[in-house]
Amino acid sequence: MAKNTYGLDLGSYEIKVYDKKNDRIWKAKDAIAIMNGKEIFAIGDDAYVMYEKAPSNIEVVFPMKCGVISRFNNMQFLLQNLLKEGISIRDLLTIMETLADYAPATRDTDILTEYVRQSLKRAISTKYFPPHETTNVVTLDPKVEQEIMGSVKQTENGAFLNLDPGRSRAIIDSVGKEVQKLENLGKNPIVITSPIVRMYFKRLTEDYYRELVVVSYNEVETNVELQSVGMVTA
């Protein structure tokens, strides 16, 4: 059933799966079990039976909030993308509404993740930028942003970064120096980028700096006060 289409029927509290090979519709509850706030532990009926019975480290949530049809496996990857970077998926209504707006235009889960992140900017701002405080951040040199975007290759399976290894190393080294500045100030390492670059810069740096927070300008509320203490250059 790997090639079947997963449809979310967001009005009946069920996930309906059409089995093309056997011309049958399978039904399952619209539940998702999240373990340790980071990993999808179970979906459908397997998750539903855990509701109010699961251990304290597992939370069962229900994504049926508004009408949209999507490939469930893609939605699972999208939720994984958010959880991987510590973004809460509690506001499933906003997530589903955003998918309804943008899914007709693209099937790229990574691109959809970026749209969802932007719609969750209040939650992101609350998580990383304390109210009534100025948050120290690092910015990205526009020339580096242009170089990164110029190295993005589009394929049928999505986009990937094809940056020269030497240039990648230079950027990573610069990130290390700027992260050290923030850590010396006792601050969380946060880099602010343009929206189009965010996910590629995160991919470039995540194997080296797993705790580095990468946020785009479109994910920051207008009342947040930021102060740049450095810039990633190379």
C-alpha positions as CSV (number, residue, x, y, z in Angstrom):
1,M,0.0,0.0,0.0
2,A,3.0,2.2,-0.2
3,K,1.7,4.0,-3.3
4,N,-1.8,4.5,-2.0
5,T,-3.2,8.0,-1.5
6,Y,-3.9,9.0,2.1
7,G,-6.8,11.3,2.4
8,L,-7.7,13.2,5.5
9,D,-11.5,13.5,5.9
10,L,-11.4,16.3,8.3
11,G,-15.1,16.3,9.1
12,S,-15.8,12.8,10.4
13,Y,-12.9,12.3,12.8
14,E,-11.5,9.5,10.6
15,I,-8.6,9.0,8.2
16,K,-9.8,7.3,5.1
17,V,-7.2,5.3,3.1
18,Y,-8.1,4.2,-0.4
19,D,-6.5,0.9,-1.4
20,K,-6.3,1.1,-5.2
21,K,-5.1,-2.4,-5.6
22,N,-8.1,-4.0,-3.8
23,D,-10.5,-1.1,-4.5
24,R,-11.3,-0.7,-0.8
25,I,-11.4,2.1,1.7
26,W,-9.8,1.6,5.0
27,K,-10.8,3.8,8.0
28,A,-8.8,4.8,11.0
29,K,-9.1,7.4,13.8
30,D,-7.5,10.8,13.2
31,A,-5.1,10.4,16.1
32,I,-1.3,11.0,16.3
33,A,0.8,10.0,19.3
34,I,3.8,12.2,19.9
35,M,6.6,10.8,22.0
36,N,8.8,13.1,24.1
37,G,7.4,16.1,22.2
38,K,9.6,15.2,19.2
39,E,8.8,12.0,17.5
40,I,5.6,10.5,16.0
41,F,5.1,7.3,17.9
42,A,1.9,6.0,16.3
43,I,-0.9,7.2,14.0
44,G,-4.5,6.2,13.4
45,D,-6.2,3.5,15.5
46,D,-2.9,2.6,17.1
47,A,-2.6,6.1,18.5
48,Y,-6.3,6.4,19.4
49,V,-6.2,3.4,21.8
50,M,-3.5,5.2,23.7
51,Y,-5.6,8.3,24.4
52,E,-5.7,9.0,28.2
53,K,-3.8,5.7,28.7
54,A,-0.4,6.5,27.4
55,P,2.7,7.1,29.5
56,S,3.5,10.7,30.5
57,N,6.0,11.0,27.7
58,I,3.5,10.3,25.0
59,E,0.8,12.8,24.0
60,V,-2.1,11.9,21.7
61,V,-3.4,14.7,19.5
62,F,-6.2,14.9,16.9
63,P,-5.6,16.8,13.6
64,M,-9.2,16.9,12.4
65,K,-10.0,20.6,12.6
66,C,-10.9,22.0,9.2
67,G,-11.6,20.7,5.7
68,V,-8.6,19.8,3.6
69,I,-7.5,16.7,1.6
70,S,-3.8,15.8,1.9
71,R,-1.5,12.9,1.6
72,F,-1.2,11.6,5.1
73,N,2.4,10.4,4.8
74,N,3.4,13.9,3.6
75,M,1.6,15.5,6.6
76,Q,3.5,13.1,8.8
77,F,6.8,14.3,7.3
78,L,5.7,17.9,7.8
79,L,4.9,17.3,11.4
80,Q,8.2,15.6,11.9
81,N,9.9,18.6,10.3
82,L,8.3,20.9,12.9
83,L,9.0,18.6,15.8
84,K,12.6,18.1,14.8
85,E,13.2,21.8,15.3
86,G,11.2,22.0,18.5
87,I,8.1,23.7,17.1
88,S,4.9,22.8,18.8
89,I,2.1,21.2,16.7
90,R,-0.6,21.9,19.2
91,D,-2.2,24.6,17.0
92,L,-3.3,22.0,14.4
93,L,-6.1,24.3,13.2
94,T,-3.6,26.8,11.9
95,I,-1.4,24.0,10.5
96,M,-4.4,22.5,8.6
97,E,-5.6,25.9,7.4
98,T,-2.2,26.7,6.0
99,L,-2.0,23.4,4.2
100,A,-5.4,24.1,2.7
101,D,-4.1,27.4,1.4
102,Y,-0.7,26.2,0.0
103,A,-1.0,22.5,-0.8
104,P,-2.7,23.1,-4.1
105,A,0.4,25.0,-5.2
106,T,3.1,22.7,-4.1
107,R,3.6,19.1,-3.0
108,D,7.1,19.8,-1.6
109,T,6.8,18.9,2.1
110,D,9.8,21.1,3.0
111,I,8.2,24.2,1.3
112,L,4.9,23.5,3.0
113,T,6.8,23.3,6.3
114,E,8.2,26.8,5.8
115,Y,4.7,28.1,5.1
116,V,3.4,26.5,8.2
117,R,6.2,27.9,10.3
118,Q,5.4,31.4,9.1
119,S,1.8,30.9,10.1
120,L,3.0,29.8,13.5
121,K,5.1,32.9,14.1
122,R,3.4,33.8,17.3
123,A,4.3,30.5,18.8
124,I,7.8,30.7,17.5
125,S,8.3,34.2,18.8
126,T,7.0,33.2,22.2
127,K,9.3,30.2,22.3
128,Y,12.5,32.1,21.4
129,F,12.0,35.8,22.1
130,P,11.0,36.7,25.7
131,P,8.6,39.7,25.9
132,H,9.8,43.1,27.0
133,E,13.4,42.0,26.3
134,T,15.8,42.6,23.4
135,T,17.1,39.3,22.1
136,N,20.6,39.0,20.8
137,V,20.9,37.3,17.4
138,V,23.2,36.7,14.5
139,T,22.3,37.6,10.9
140,L,23.4,36.2,7.6
141,D,25.4,38.2,5.1
142,P,23.2,38.8,2.0
143,K,26.1,37.7,-0.2
144,V,26.1,34.3,1.6
145,E,22.3,34.1,1.3
146,Q,22.6,34.7,-2.5
147,E,25.4,32.1,-2.7
148,I,23.3,29.5,-0.9
149,M,20.3,30.1,-3.1
150,G,22.4,29.9,-6.2
151,S,23.6,26.5,-5.1
152,V,20.1,25.0,-4.7
153,K,19.3,22.3,-7.2
154,Q,15.7,21.4,-8.1
155,T,14.9,17.7,-8.8
156,E,11.7,15.6,-9.1
157,N,12.3,14.5,-5.6
158,G,12.7,18.0,-4.2
159,A,15.5,20.5,-3.8
160,F,18.9,20.0,-2.3
161,L,21.9,22.2,-1.6
162,N,24.9,21.7,-3.9
163,L,27.4,24.0,-2.4
164,D,31.2,23.8,-3.0
165,P,32.7,21.9,0.0
166,G,35.3,24.6,0.6
167,R,32.6,27.3,0.7
168,S,30.5,25.1,3.0
169,R,33.4,24.8,5.4
170,A,34.0,28.6,5.3
171,I,30.4,29.3,6.2
172,I,30.4,26.6,8.9
173,D,33.5,28.1,10.5
174,S,32.0,31.6,10.4
175,V,28.8,30.2,12.1
176,G,31.0,28.7,14.8
177,K,32.6,32.1,15.6
178,E,29.3,33.9,15.8
179,V,27.7,31.2,17.9
180,Q,30.6,31.5,20.3
181,K,29.9,35.2,20.7
182,L,26.3,34.5,21.7
183,E,27.4,31.7,24.1
184,N,30.0,34.0,25.7
185,L,27.1,36.4,26.4
186,G,25.1,33.5,27.9
187,K,22.6,33.7,25.1
188,N,20.9,31.0,23.0
189,P,22.5,30.7,19.6
190,I,19.9,32.2,17.1
191,V,20.5,33.0,13.5
192,I,18.0,35.2,11.6
193,T,17.7,34.7,7.8
194,S,15.5,35.6,4.9
195,P,12.5,33.2,4.5
196,I,13.7,31.6,1.2
197,V,17.1,30.7,2.7
198,R,16.1,29.5,6.2
199,M,15.6,25.8,5.5
200,Y,18.7,25.4,3.4
201,F,20.9,27.2,5.9
202,K,19.4,24.9,8.6
203,R,20.3,21.9,6.6
204,L,23.8,23.2,6.0
205,T,24.5,23.7,9.7
206,E,22.4,21.1,11.6
207,D,25.1,18.4,11.6
208,Y,27.6,20.8,13.1
209,Y,25.5,22.8,15.5
210,R,22.4,20.8,16.5
211,E,21.3,23.4,19.1
212,L,21.4,26.3,16.6
213,V,18.1,28.0,16.2
214,V,17.4,29.2,12.6
215,V,14.5,31.6,12.2
216,S,13.3,33.6,9.3
217,Y,12.2,37.2,9.5
218,N,8.7,36.1,8.6
219,E,8.6,34.0,11.7
220,V,9.1,36.9,14.1
221,E,6.2,39.0,15.5
222,T,6.4,42.7,14.8
223,N,6.6,43.6,18.5
224,V,9.8,41.5,19.0
225,E,13.0,43.5,19.6
226,L,16.1,42.0,18.1
227,Q,19.8,43.1,18.3
228,S,22.4,41.8,15.9
229,V,25.7,41.0,17.6
230,G,27.3,39.5,14.6
231,M,27.0,38.3,11.0
232,V,27.8,35.1,9.3
233,T,30.2,35.8,6.5
234,A,32.6,33.8,4.4
